[in-house]
Amino acid sequence: MKKTTMAALALAVCATSGFGQQSSSTADKSAKAAQAKAATKRVPAAAGTELPAGAVRMQEGVYKAQDAKGKTWIYSRTPFGWTKTEESSFKVAAQASEVPSIRAIAVEGDKVKFERDSPFGKSVWTKPVSDLAPEEKAAYELKLNAKNEK
């Protein structure tokens, strides 16, 4: 009983003295620090690469546009935004891969099923013939020619 009374008394003393709570000066300091941080001038982040208004679609996620100086740029869509590459660099990279990246694997009425190898495995999608990008059209025509030769 004596131990319980002493524990209750110690708890009451701690509660009235403000033990474990911030003092008013500490609270004032943290409030002033928050105001000072909010008052600092914020520098806007660098603008990311944006797709120009006059860009021409080459294939899905890839566009071509000229800047004011007449230089041609290729814009590619990535999960992190748009990337901008000079056309000459893009052509060199495209010539390095002689094997077509897209294959038409099935023609089902007015829809074509495509396949492409990616670092994460095979990517498969279906598109209507009327909505094909140039690279997809080429793969579709190869599939039709192969079918007609048989």
GROMACS elastic network, one bead per residue, 0.5 to 0.9 nm:
[ bonds ]
;  ai    aj funct       b0    kb
    1     4     6  0.51471   500
    1     5     6  0.62638   500
    1     6     6  0.86857   500
    2     5     6  0.52031   500
    2     6     6  0.62676   500
    2     7     6  0.87043   500
    3     6     6  0.51200   500
    3     7     6  0.61559   500
    3     8     6  0.86282   500
    4     7     6  0.51354   500
    4     8     6  0.61918   500
    4     9     6  0.85826   500
    5     8     6  0.51451   500
    5     9     6  0.61095   500
    5    10     6  0.86161   500
    6     9     6  0.50354   500
    6    10     6  0.61234   500
    6    11     6  0.85593   500
    7    10     6  0.51236   500
    7    11     6  0.61518   500
    7    12     6  0.86431   500
    8    11     6  0.50741   500
    8    12     6  0.61993   500
    8    13     6  0.87193   500
    9    12     6  0.51132   500
    9    13     6  0.62736   500
    9    14     6  0.87255   500
   10    13     6  0.51720   500
   10    14     6  0.62714   500
   10    15     6  0.86549   500
   11    14     6  0.52049   500
   11    15     6  0.61801   500
   11    16     6  0.87696   500
   12    15     6  0.51186   500
   12    16     6  0.62812   500
   12    17     6  0.86200   500
   13    16     6  0.53622   500
   13    17     6  0.61290   500
   13    18     6  0.87587   500
   13    19     6  0.87554   500
   14    17     6  0.52410   500
   14    18     6  0.63387   500
   14    19     6  0.53259   500
   14    20     6  0.84177   500
   15    18     6  0.55812   500
   15    19     6  0.64069   500
   15    20     6  0.87620   500
   16    19     6  0.77947   500
   18    21     6  0.55243   500
   18    22     6  0.80881   500
   18    23     6  0.82928   500
   19    22     6  0.84442   500
   22    25     6  0.80416   500
   22    26     6  0.60445   500
   22    27     6  0.63236   500
   23    26     6  0.53209   500
   23    27     6  0.63921   500
   23    28     6  0.87113   500
   24    27     6  0.50757   500
   24    28     6  0.61080   500
   24    29     6  0.86220   500
   25    28     6  0.50025   500
   25    29     6  0.61645   500
   25    30     6  0.87211   500
   26    29     6  0.50836   500
   26    30     6  0.63032   500
   26    31     6  0.86429   500
   27    30     6  0.52508   500
   27    31     6  0.61861   500
   27    32     6  0.86350   500
   28    31     6  0.51171   500
   28    32     6  0.61206   500
   28    33     6  0.85645   500
   29    32     6  0.51437   500
   29    33     6  0.61359   500
   29    34     6  0.86561   500
   30    33     6  0.50303   500
   30    34     6  0.62170   500
   30    35     6  0.86983   500
   31    34     6  0.51345   500
   31    35     6  0.63004   500
   31    36     6  0.86848   500
   32    35     6  0.50607   500
   32    36     6  0.61138   500
   32    37     6  0.85525   500
   33    36     6  0.50856   500
   33    37     6  0.61243   500
   33    38     6  0.86094   500
   34    37     6  0.51313   500
   34    38     6  0.62221   500
   34    39     6  0.86061   500
   35    38     6  0.50982   500
   35    39     6  0.60716   500
   35    40     6  0.87978   500
   36    39     6  0.50228   500
   36    40     6  0.63963   500
   37    40     6  0.54917   500
   37    41     6  0.89078   500
   38    41     6  0.81048   500
   38    42     6  0.88006   500
   39    42     6  0.86059   500
   44    47     6  0.83447   500
   45    48     6  0.86763   500
   47    50     6  0.82852   500
   48    81     6  0.75557   500
   48    82     6  0.77120   500
   49    75     6  0.88024   500
   49    81     6  0.73569   500
   49    82     6  0.56441   500
   49    83     6  0.65766   500
   49    84     6  0.70874   500
   50    75     6  0.86354   500
   50    81     6  0.81277   500
   50    82     6  0.63293   500
   50    83     6  0.85220   500
   50    84     6  0.88698   500
   51    54     6  0.85707   500
   51    55     6  0.69807   500
   51    63     6  0.80798   500
   51    65     6  0.85968   500
   51    75     6  0.68516   500
   51    76     6  0.89830   500
   51    82     6  0.70739   500
   51    84     6  0.89462   500
   52    55     6  0.56063   500
   52    65     6  0.70371   500
   52    66     6  0.88105   500
   52    67     6  0.87251   500
   52    75     6  0.89954   500
   53    65     6  0.87118   500
   54    64     6  0.87309   500
   54    65     6  0.65368   500
   54    66     6  0.82751   500
   55    63     6  0.58483   500
   55    64     6  0.53779   500
   55    66     6  0.78257   500
   55    75     6  0.85118   500
   56    62     6  0.86670   500
   56    63     6  0.53469   500
   56    64     6  0.51627   500
   56    65     6  0.63678   500
   57    60     6  0.72846   500
   57    61     6  0.78486   500
   57    62     6  0.61888   500
   57    64     6  0.64176   500
   57   133     6  0.81435   500
   58    61     6  0.81683   500
   58    62     6  0.56476   500
   58    63     6  0.53077   500
   58    64     6  0.66611   500
   58   133     6  0.69251   500
   58   134     6  0.66974   500
   58   135     6  0.81298   500
   59    62     6  0.52903   500
   59    63     6  0.70875   500
   59   132     6  0.84681   500
   59   134     6  0.61615   500
   59   135     6  0.64192   500
   59   136     6  0.79381   500
   60    63     6  0.81612   500
   60    77     6  0.87567   500
   60   132     6  0.89398   500
   60   133     6  0.65541   500
   60   135     6  0.89623   500
   61    75     6  0.80537   500
   61    76     6  0.56768   500
   61    78     6  0.80132   500
   62    74     6  0.69424   500
   62    75     6  0.56460   500
   62    77     6  0.64361   500
   63    73     6  0.84070   500
   63    74     6  0.57392   500
   63    75     6  0.50277   500
   63    76     6  0.64669   500
   63    77     6  0.86289   500
   64    72     6  0.70602   500
   64    73     6  0.58244   500
   64    75     6  0.61303   500
   64    76     6  0.88766   500
   64    87     6  0.82317   500
   65    71     6  0.84153   500
   65    72     6  0.57334   500
   65    73     6  0.54471   500
   65    74     6  0.65547   500
   65    75     6  0.77311   500
   66    69     6  0.77593   500
   66    70     6  0.55686   500
   66    71     6  0.54079   500
   66    73     6  0.59991   500
   66    74     6  0.87977   500
   67    70     6  0.54073   500
   67    71     6  0.55985   500
   67    72     6  0.65929   500
   67    73     6  0.75194   500
   68    71     6  0.74994   500
   69    72     6  0.89277   500
   71    86     6  0.79033   500
   71    87     6  0.83246   500
   72    85     6  0.88803   500
   72    86     6  0.64459   500
   72    87     6  0.57018   500
   72    88     6  0.85211   500
   73    84     6  0.64186   500
   73    85     6  0.56345   500
   73    87     6  0.51955   500
   73    88     6  0.86842   500
   73    90     6  0.87584   500
   74    83     6  0.80630   500
   74    84     6  0.57711   500
   74    85     6  0.51527   500
   74    86     6  0.60929   500
   74    87     6  0.57171   500
   74    90     6  0.71456   500
   75    82     6  0.62495   500
   75    83     6  0.55129   500
   75    85     6  0.64901   500
   75    86     6  0.89088   500
   76    81     6  0.84399   500
   76    82     6  0.55579   500
   76    83     6  0.52180   500
   76    84     6  0.66757   500
   76    85     6  0.80951   500
   77    80     6  0.79986   500
   77    81     6  0.59664   500
   77    83     6  0.64898   500
   78    81     6  0.52332   500
   78    82     6  0.58911   500
   78    83     6  0.70984   500
   79    82     6  0.83181   500
   80    83     6  0.87684   500
   85    88     6  0.84179   500
   85    89     6  0.67969   500
   85    90     6  0.65019   500
   86    89     6  0.54312   500
   86    90     6  0.62998   500
   86    91     6  0.88074   500
   87    91     6  0.61371   500
   87    92     6  0.86940   500
   88    91     6  0.52102   500
   88    92     6  0.63953   500
   88    93     6  0.88199   500
   89    92     6  0.52147   500
   89    93     6  0.63771   500
   89    94     6  0.86819   500
   90    93     6  0.52000   500
   90    94     6  0.61567   500
   90    95     6  0.86903   500
   91    95     6  0.60930   500
   91    96     6  0.85997   500
   92    95     6  0.52059   500
   92    96     6  0.63353   500
   93    96     6  0.51864   500
   93    97     6  0.70696   500
   94    97     6  0.57075   500
   94    98     6  0.77168   500
   95    98     6  0.61283   500
   97   100     6  0.74588   500
   97   101     6  0.81768   500
   98   101     6  0.86905   500
   99   102     6  0.89354   500
  100   103     6  0.71155   500
  100   116     6  0.89292   500
  100   135     6  0.86604   500
  100   139     6  0.80021   500
  101   115     6  0.84021   500
  101   116     6  0.57532   500
  101   117     6  0.69215   500
  101   135     6  0.87857   500
  102   114     6  0.66237   500
  102   115     6  0.57937   500
  102   117     6  0.78354   500
  102   135     6  0.73079   500
  102   136     6  0.67983   500
  102   138     6  0.89935   500
  102   139     6  0.64493   500
  103   113     6  0.85901   500
  103   114     6  0.55421   500
  103   115     6  0.52027   500
  103   116     6  0.63456   500
  103   136     6  0.79347   500
  103   139     6  0.55452   500
  103   140     6  0.77768   500
  103   142     6  0.86958   500
  103   143     6  0.81307   500
  104   107     6  0.76636   500
  104   112     6  0.67751   500
  104   113     6  0.58632   500
  104   115     6  0.63463   500
  104   116     6  0.89886   500
  104   136     6  0.76583   500
  104   139     6  0.54468   500
  104   140     6  0.55108   500
  104   141     6  0.87046   500
  104   142     6  0.79404   500
  104   143     6  0.60695   500
  105   112     6  0.77512   500
  105   113     6  0.57400   500
  105   114     6  0.56005   500
  105   115     6  0.66076   500
  105   140     6  0.86965   500
  105   143     6  0.75056   500
  106   111     6  0.85519   500
  106   112     6  0.59018   500
  106   113     6  0.50515   500
  106   114     6  0.72095   500
  106   140     6  0.89706   500
  106   143     6  0.80996   500
  107   110     6  0.73688   500
  107   111     6  0.60475   500
  107   113     6  0.62530   500
  107   140     6  0.82690   500
  107   143     6  0.83657   500
  107   144     6  0.85945   500
  108   111     6  0.52118   500
  108   112     6  0.60491   500
  108   113     6  0.76272   500
  109   112     6  0.78650   500
  110   127     6  0.86167   500
  110   128     6  0.57802   500
  110   129     6  0.57121   500
  110   130     6  0.81945   500
  111   126     6  0.65262   500
  111   127     6  0.54867   500
  111   129     6  0.56377   500
  111   130     6  0.87413   500
  112   125     6  0.84222   500
  112   126     6  0.55206   500
  112   127     6  0.55290   500
  112   128     6  0.62219   500
  112   129     6  0.64928   500
  112   132     6  0.89738   500
  112   140     6  0.73194   500
  113   124     6  0.71395   500
  113   125     6  0.57750   500
  113   127     6  0.66469   500
  113   128     6  0.89299   500
  114   123     6  0.81920   500
  114   124     6  0.56331   500
  114   125     6  0.54197   500
  114   126     6  0.60738   500
  114   127     6  0.80086   500
  114   136     6  0.78558   500
  114   139     6  0.83343   500
  114   140     6  0.85252   500
  115   122     6  0.66118   500
  115   123     6  0.56040   500
  115   125     6  0.66804   500
  115   126     6  0.89292   500
  116   121     6  0.85635   500
  116   122     6  0.56702   500
  116   123     6  0.51724   500
  116   124     6  0.65916   500
  116   125     6  0.89254   500
  117   120     6  0.80295   500
  117   121     6  0.59891   500
  117   123     6  0.61830   500
  117   124     6  0.89073   500
  118   121     6  0.52126   500
  118   122     6  0.57829   500
  118   123     6  0.66439   500
  119   122     6  0.82155   500
  120   123     6  0.82820   500
  127   130     6  0.82995   500
  127   131     6  0.66995   500
  127   132     6  0.68439   500
  128   131     6  0.55581   500
  128   132     6  0.68848   500
  129   132     6  0.56413   500
  129   137     6  0.79947   500
  129   140     6  0.85173   500
  132   135     6  0.79493   500
  132   136     6  0.55701   500
  132   137     6  0.56979   500
  132   140     6  0.88306   500
  133   136     6  0.51715   500
  133   137     6  0.60756   500
  133   138     6  0.87062   500
  134   138     6  0.62594   500
  134   139     6  0.87542   500
  135   138     6  0.51765   500
  135   139     6  0.64247   500
  135   140     6  0.86721   500
  136   139     6  0.50995   500
  136   140     6  0.60686   500
  136   141     6  0.85899   500
  137   141     6  0.60720   500
  137   142     6  0.85480   500
  138   141     6  0.51535   500
  138   142     6  0.62221   500
  138   143     6  0.86677   500
  139   142     6  0.50840   500
  139   143     6  0.62664   500
  139   144     6  0.87440   500
  140   143     6  0.50872   500
  140   144     6  0.62783   500
  140   145     6  0.86887   500
  141   145     6  0.60700   500
  141   146     6  0.84899   500
  142   145     6  0.51263   500
  142   146     6  0.60959   500
  142   147     6  0.85137   500
  143   146     6  0.51654   500
  143   147     6  0.61337   500
  143   148     6  0.86760   500
  144   147     6  0.50053   500
  144   148     6  0.61409   500
  144   149     6  0.86652   500
  145   148     6  0.50850   500
  145   149     6  0.61845   500
  145   150     6  0.88885   500
  146   149     6  0.52479   500
  146   150     6  0.66898   500
  147   150     6  0.55925   500
